[in-house]
Every structure is written in C-alpha cells, then in structure tokens.
Amino acid sequence: MKFFTKKRIVLFLLFIFPLMCFLLLSTGINNAAKLPIYGENTLDISIVDSTKTLKNKVSLICFLGGDIANNKGGVFNLNQNIYKKFIEHNDFQIIAIYPKGTDKEVLSFKKELGAFTDMAKWKFTAGSRENINTFFDSFKTNTSLDNFYTSDAFIVDKNGYLRERTDDEEKKERKLVGYDMNSVAELKKIMKDDINVLYYEYYAAFKNKNKADRKEVGL
C-alpha cells in the first residue's frame, strides 16, 4: 500500500509513536498514581525546632542519632540519590534531626557533605531528646529509634501528613513507610518514584484547579 511509505513509517516512529506513549502514560498516572497517606497526626517539626515547619513543603525526614560518624553512610546515599534529584524544586527540603550536645560532630559532617553539595535545602535540626522521641512517636511506625537514629527516611507532604508506599505484588500487600537510606536500590527505585508521584499529585491538582477556574469565568 502506498500509504505506508518508508518516509511515513520513519515519521511515525520518530514523532507520533512517542507522543502516543506519553499520552497513555500521562493518563495512567493521572488516574491511578497517588501516594497513600499513612498518618494525619504527625506533629510538626516545630516541636523540635520552632524556627522550622513542614507546612507547604515536601519534606524528607531523617534522624542522624547521637553517633553520626557511624551513621553518615546512609545520609550520603540520601544526598546523592534523592537530594540532588529534587534540589531544583522550591518547595523541597530534607530535615536532618540530631540530639543537642552533638553539634560539633554535626558541624564536621555538614562541612564534609557540603564539599560537593549545595546545602541550601538541607535543614539540620537540633532538638532535646524528649522532643525528638515525641516527634518520632507521632509517626506511629513499627520501628523505633536507637540512640535517636534510624536508617529510615520518611516522606511528609505539604499538609504535614506522613506518606507511604503500598505495593500489591502476587496478591501480597506490602506497605513501606520508611525508606532505608542504606539501600541505594530502595532510594533510587522506590523513594525517588514515590516523590515523583507526590509531585504529580500537586501538579494534577493545580491543573484541575486551573480548569475549574477557567470554566467558572467562562473561558
């Protein structure tokens, strides 16, 4: 058939087919991809440090502990595989919590991290041991802090709600609330995807609001 010329086939493969794939994927994400809320009773970080807040920010929370020299490997992973991927988002931040009295060790670590990183959206936060425990307990996870440290990092949305990953593989439900900073694979393949899903939620909500506003004014 003359319709299927070599030139038309090439044009289809180069332009039309990729566009169709994009539209299909976009539709799928819009209809299905949402990151479930795990808990709505998470306390604000202001309980630890009154100068900081989770409101109107996509926040990653990590707990550095009282012995950062032995715990910093996972934080470097988080910096390399997550922080550097989302630093361009104005509403993104990582809050790294540590107990008061370890400021000297944390300052040394910040200098080490800052040697190859723009630290603008790293928020190192010192708190009393009591307030750190109270803040972490509000997450209501099945894990606990060990010397104010956990290898898990947590995603908190702009409303201060803790988010989770729910997978349904082979009809077995797996819930993931904290993301293991010591696992590069978990950060790159799971946490990164989940943050993208959360940002898509905000993008979709903004787009739908614009549509509603335009409809209301008759545009």
C-alpha positions in Angstrom: 0.0 0.0 0.0 1.3 3.4 -1.0 0.1 4.9 2.3 2.8 3.0 4.3 5.8 4.6 2.6 9.2 4.4 4.2 9.1 8.2 4.9 5.8 7.9 6.7 6.9 5.0 8.8 10.0 6.8 9.9 8.0 9.9 10.8 5.5 7.7 12.8 8.3 6.1 14.7 10.1 9.4 15.4 7.2 11.6 16.4 3.7 10.1 16.6 4.5 6.8 18.4 6.5 8.6 21.3 3.6 11.1 21.6 1.1 8.3 21.9 3.2 6.6 24.6 3.4 9.8 26.5 -0.3 10.4 26.4 -1.0 6.9 27.6 1.4 7.1 30.4 0.2 10.5 31.5 -3.4 9.3 31.5 -2.4 6.3 33.6 -0.5 8.3 36.1 -3.4 10.8 36.4 -6.0 8.2 37.1 -4.0 5.7 39.3 -0.8 7.1 40.8 -1.3 8.5 44.2 0.9 8.1 47.3 -1.4 7.0 50.1 -1.5 8.9 53.4 -0.2 6.8 56.3 -0.9 9.2 59.1 -2.6 12.6 59.6 -1.5 13.1 63.2 2.2 13.7 62.6 3.4 16.5 64.7 5.1 19.5 63.1 8.8 19.8 63.2 8.3 23.0 65.2 8.0 20.8 68.3 11.8 20.1 67.9 12.8 23.5 66.5 10.4 26.4 66.5 12.1 28.0 63.5 11.2 25.2 61.1 8.0 23.8 59.7 6.7 21.1 57.4 3.8 23.1 56.1 3.8 23.9 52.4 6.9 21.8 51.9 7.6 18.3 50.5 9.9 17.1 53.3 12.1 14.2 53.8 12.8 13.5 57.5 15.9 11.6 58.7 17.2 11.0 62.2 21.0 11.3 62.5 21.4 9.9 66.0 24.0 10.6 68.7 26.8 8.9 66.8 26.8 10.4 63.3 30.3 9.2 62.5 28.9 5.6 62.3 25.6 6.6 60.7 26.6 9.0 57.9 26.8 6.4 55.1 23.1 6.3 54.6 22.8 10.1 54.7 25.4 10.3 51.9 23.3 7.9 49.9 20.2 10.0 50.5 22.1 13.1 49.4 23.4 11.6 46.2 20.4 9.7 45.1 17.5 11.8 46.3 18.5 15.3 47.4 20.4 16.1 44.2 17.5 14.9 42.1 15.0 17.3 43.7 17.0 20.2 44.8 15.6 22.4 42.0 12.1 22.2 43.5 11.5 25.3 45.5 9.2 23.5 48.0 11.6 20.6 48.7 13.6 20.2 51.9 15.4 17.5 53.9 15.2 17.8 57.7 18.0 16.0 59.5 17.3 15.8 63.2 20.0 15.2 65.8 20.1 15.5 69.6 21.5 18.6 71.3 25.1 18.1 72.5 26.4 16.6 69.3 26.7 19.9 67.4 30.4 19.6 67.0 30.1 16.3 65.2 27.3 17.5 63.1 29.2 20.6 62.1 32.1 18.5 60.9 29.7 16.3 58.9 28.0 19.3 57.3 31.4 20.5 56.1 32.1 17.1 54.7 28.8 16.9 52.9 29.0 20.5 51.7 32.3 19.9 50.0 30.3 18.6 47.0 26.7 19.6 47.6 24.7 22.8 47.6 23.4 22.6 51.2 20.6 25.2 50.8 17.8 22.7 51.3 19.4 20.6 54.0 17.9 21.7 57.3 19.9 20.3 60.2 17.8 20.5 63.3 18.9 20.0 66.9 16.4 19.0 69.5 16.1 17.8 73.0 16.0 14.0 73.4 12.4 14.2 74.8 11.1 16.3 71.8 12.9 14.1 69.2 11.2 11.0 70.7 7.8 12.7 70.8 8.1 13.8 67.2 9.2 10.3 66.0 6.5 8.6 68.1 3.8 10.7 66.2 4.8 8.8 63.1 3.3 5.6 64.7 5.5 3.2 62.7 6.5 -0.3 63.8 10.1 0.9 64.2 11.9 2.7 67.0 14.9 5.0 67.4 18.3 3.6 68.5 20.3 6.3 70.2 18.0 8.8 68.3 18.9 7.1 65.0 17.1 5.1 62.4 18.2 4.2 58.9 14.8 5.0 57.6 13.9 8.3 55.9 10.3 9.5 55.7 8.2 11.4 53.2 5.9 14.1 54.6 3.6 16.1 52.3 2.7 19.8 52.3 -0.1 19.2 54.8 2.3 17.6 57.3 0.9 14.1 56.5 3.2 11.1 56.5 3.0 9.2 53.2 3.6 5.5 52.4 4.2 3.1 49.5 1.6 0.3 49.0 2.5 -2.5 46.6 0.3 -5.3 45.6 2.7 -8.0 44.3 1.5 -11.5 43.9 -1.6 -10.6 45.9 0.5 -9.8 49.0 0.2 -6.3 50.3 3.4 -4.6 51.3 3.4 -1.3 53.0 6.5 0.9 53.1 6.6 3.9 55.3 10.3 4.5 55.9 12.8 4.2 53.1 16.1 2.5 54.0 18.9 5.1 53.5 21.5 2.2 53.5 19.9 0.7 50.4 20.8 2.6 47.2 18.3 0.4 45.3 15.5 1.3 47.6 16.2 5.0 47.3 16.7 5.1 43.5 13.9 2.7 42.5 11.3 3.3 45.2 11.7 6.5 47.1 12.6 8.6 44.0 9.5 7.2 42.2 7.3 7.9 45.2 8.4 11.5 45.5 7.7 12.0 41.8 4.2 10.6 42.3 3.6 13.1 45.1 4.8 15.9 42.9 2.5 14.7 40.2 -0.4 14.8 42.6 0.3 18.5 43.2 0.7 19.1 39.5 -2.6 17.4 38.7 -4.4 19.3 41.5 -3.1 22.6 40.2 -4.1 21.7 36.6 -7.6 20.7 37.7 -8.0 23.9 39.7 -7.0 26.0 36.7 -9.5 24.2 34.6 -12.2 24.8 37.2 -11.3 28.5 37.5 -11.3 28.9 33.7 -14.7 27.2 33.5 -16.1 29.4 36.2 -15.1 32.6 34.4 -16.4 31.2 31.1 -13.0 30.8 29.3 
